[in-house]
């Protein structure tokens, strides 16, 4: 019978991942974190509430579709608003508040209900899985985030910490999505070991394109990092979506582009550096900006360099200027669609 990776001693797990690192080129400390990330996804999507979850963001692109080889260290998840707040949203395919005052009520209710749901449903489910499988980890929750800290088998540069963060949102349905099987990066390199795997609902790449493109657009108009966010990964992911043909498909899907713009306009309104409201609909209708001004490029370039130093891109990285040039081309193509 094959050995179960997480049942091995720390020394044996380290030896196995050292071999996997040599074969795959991905650093040991990232392979280690990836195992815990996939294990968490398996716990979540096996749970009774799993049918209302959708994995999105970088993890959906790397783990669900293999569109990017960038290591995605944390997981973004949408809990269907129709499950959390059916009294507000109803059962429509793409529920949105009718007015700004109604949006404030929805947001207030979701911010109140989501942490309670996490505390009462998510945390106990993960705690029980740790206990039942005799695994060691420190679990905590802060608002809409859950953190699982594990004992690392190796250390990197410090850019990636030995903590998997699950960040939940509940202001959309997560659609369009499809079912995908998610596996550990180390699994193909070692025969005879059973690694975690997860059958997950994953956001379609076309929607992820517009989610990331509009996030970049906001960054360009604001011109600065906020709250220590690591934005350079969005630029990298966008170019990989383009290589996979998903950018052209997303640009051609005007209904999807407008749905994302209207959703963000309602729930995630942002202001530019001058204090003016950013127009998401204009952004997806010929006014998209993907390359920031010179002042903002320094911090973006630094974050990109740090991401390279810790091995997150696994050799799949062009110079920063080449990355920007690809984004300039993508911006021009996107803006041809009026």
N, C-alpha and C positions, 0 to 999 in steps of 0.2 A: 504493500500500500504506500502511495506517495506521502512524503512528509508535508505537514502543513507549516508554511514559513513562519507564521506568527507563534507557533508552538516551539520553535527551536530556541536554544539558548542565545543570549546576546552575541556570544563569540561566534556561533555558527551562522547567525543571521548576518553578522558583519562580514564573515568570510564569503558567504553566498553573494552578498551585494558587491563586495570587492570584485568578484569574478564578473558579475553583471556590468559593473562600471567599466571594466577593461574591455568587455565585448561591445557595449553600447556607446561608450564615450560620455555617458551622463555621470556626473559626480556621485559618489556613494551617498553623500548626505541628502541629495535630491531624490535618489531612488528610495532611500529610507522614508522620507516624508511622503513620497508618492504612495507607498504601501498604506500608510495611515489614511491618506486622503481617499483612496479607493475603498478601504474598509468602512470609512464613515458613510460614503455614498451607498454602499451595500446595506448598511443598517437603516439608513433613512428610507431608501426606496423599497425595502422589504416591510416597512412599517405600515399600519393601516392608513396613515395620512400620506403615504408615498404616491398614491394615485392623484394627489393634488399638487405635487411638487414638480418643478421643472429646473433642471440644471442649466445655467446660462454663462455668458462671459467667456473668459479664456479657457476655463476647464471644459466647457462644451466644445470648443474648437480643437483642443489638444487631445482630450480623452474621448470625446464622443465621435469626432469626425477625422482626427489626425490631420487637420488642415495646417496646424502650426506644430512645430517641434519645441517651441518655447515651453519651459516648465511653468505650469500654472500652480502657484503655491497655496492659494486659497480658493474657496468655492463660493460662487454666488448662486443663490437659489430663490426662485419665486414660488410662494405659496399662493395658490389661486385665490384671488379676491372673492370669488363666488363661494368659496368654502369658508373663508374667514368672516366675511361680512355679507351673507346673502340678503339680509334685510336692507342693505344699502345698494348693492350692485345689481340685484336680480340675477337672472340666468343667461343674459345675452352673451354673444360671442366676444364682444370687445367693450365691456361696460366702462363708461366715462360719466363723471358728474355733468349735469346739465348747466350748472352755473359755478362761478368762482366761490360763492358762499357755500354751495353744496360740496365743492372740493375740499374746503376747509373742514367741513364736518366729517367727510370721508377720511381725510388724513388724520384728524384728531382721533377718530375711532380706531383706525388701523394702528396708529402709534400706541394706543392704549391696549388693544387686543393682542397684537402680535407678540410682544414680550411675554404676556401671560400664556399664550399658546406654546411658546418656546419653553417656558419654565415647566408647564404642566404636561407637555407631550414630548418634545424633542429631547430635553435633557434626561428625563427618566428612561427613555428608550435607549439612548446611548449608554447611560450608566448601567442599565440591565445587560446590554450586550458586552460591555467590558467585564462585568462580573461573571456572566455565564461562560464567557470564553477565557476567563482567567487571564485577562490582559491588564497591564498597568498603564494608567494615564491620568492626568489631572484635568478634570472637566470643569468649565466655568461658563457663565453666561453674563453678558452685559448688553442689556437692551435687545437689539435685533441681531446680536452676534453670539455665536457659541464658539468656545475655544477648547481644543484638545491638545494639551501639552504632553509630549511623550519623551522618553529618555533616548536621546539621539545616539546613533551608532558611530557617527563621525561629525566633524565640524567643517563648515565652509568658511567663507570670508566674513560672515556675520550679516550679510544682506538678507539671507533666508533664515528664519528662526525655526527651531524645532517645535512649532505650534501650527496646527491646522485650524484656520478660521473658517467657519461657516457663516456667511452673511445672508440673512433672509430679508426678502421684501414681499409685500402682499398688496401691491396696488395695480396689478395686472393679472392676466390669465396665463402668461407665459407662452401664448400661442404666436406663431405656429411652432409645434414641437413634434418630435418623433422618438420612438423607442430605440435606444442604442445600448450595446454591451460595452462596458468600460472595464479595462484590464490594467494591471500594473505594468509599468515600463520594464521592469526586470523579468517579468514572466516569460517572454519568448526566449530569453537567453539561458535559462536553466531548466533542463528536463528533470522530472522527478520531484519537483517542489510545487505545492499548491499555494498560489497567491490569491489574495482577495480579488473578486470581480463583482461587478454590479450591473444589473439591468436597470437602466435609468431613462427617464423622460428628459430629452435634451432639446433645447431651443434650436430651431433651424438657423443655419449660418446666415441666411439672407437678413433675418431680423437682427442678428448679432452685428452684421455689417453696419446697419443704420444706428444701432445703439452706440457702437464705438465711434462711428463717424460724427454723430451729433455731440458726443462727449468731447471729441477732439475740437470740433467747431467752437464749443463753449470755452475750452482752454485757450484757443487762439484769440478769442475776443476778450478774455479776462487777462491773459498774458502772464499768469503766475501759477505756481503750484499752491494747493490749499491742503492744509491738514496733513502734510507729509505724504500725500498720494503719489504713487509711482506711475506716472502717466506714459512714459516712453513705450511701455508694452503695447499700448493701444495702436501706436503708429506701426510697430512691427506686425501686429496681428492683422491690421488693415491690408498691408502689402501681401500677406500670405493668403488672405481671403481673395485678393485680386488674382494672385497666381492660380488659385483653385477655380477661377471662373465665377466665384460667388459675388464679387463686386458688380460685375456686369448684370448678373441676374437680379441683384438687389436694386440696382439703379433702374432697371427696366420695370420693376414692380412698383408702380406709382402708388397703388393702394396701400401697400405695406409701408412705403416711405412716409406717406401722409399719416398713417395710423400711428407710427412711432413719433412723428412730429407733434401730433395732436395730444398724444398721451404725455409726452414730456412737457408740452406747453401747459397742460393742466396740472400735472403733479410735480414737475421738476423745473419750474420757471427759474431762470438765472438772469443776472444782469452783467453787462460788459464792464470794462474798466472805467467807463464814464458814467455808469449808473443807469444806462438805458436797458430796457428789457430785450433779451435776445430772442429773435424770431426764428423758431425752429422750422416753421412751414417754409419760410423764405430760404432757409439753409438747405432743405431737401428739394427745393424748386429752382435751383440755378444759382444759389448764393452760398454754397458750401465752402468753408475755409479749412484746409487741412495742414497748412504750414504757418506756424506762428511768426511773429516779428522777431527781429534780431535780438532784442532784449531778453525775450523768453527762451531763446535757443540755448543759452548757456546752461540753465538749470536742466533743460530737457536732455542736452548732450551729456551732462554729468550723470544723470540717472541712467541713461542708456549704457554708459561706460561701466557703471556699477553692476548693472544687470549682466553685462558680458563677463565681468571679473568673477562673478559667482557661478558661472557656467549655466545660466538659465537658457541660453540659446543653442547649446549643444552643437557649436560649429556652424549653425545656420544664421550667420550674421554678416551683413554688409557694413561698410563704414557708414557713419552717421549721415554724412552728406549724400551718399547714395540712397539711403533710406528716405531722406527728404525729397530727393529728386523723383523717386517713385510716387511719393504722395502728391507732389505737384502735378504729375501726369494724371493720377487718379482724380484729383480735384477738378482738373480741366474736363475730363470725360464726364464726371458726375454733373458738372454745371452746364453741359450741353442740353440736358433734359430740362425743359422749362415747365 
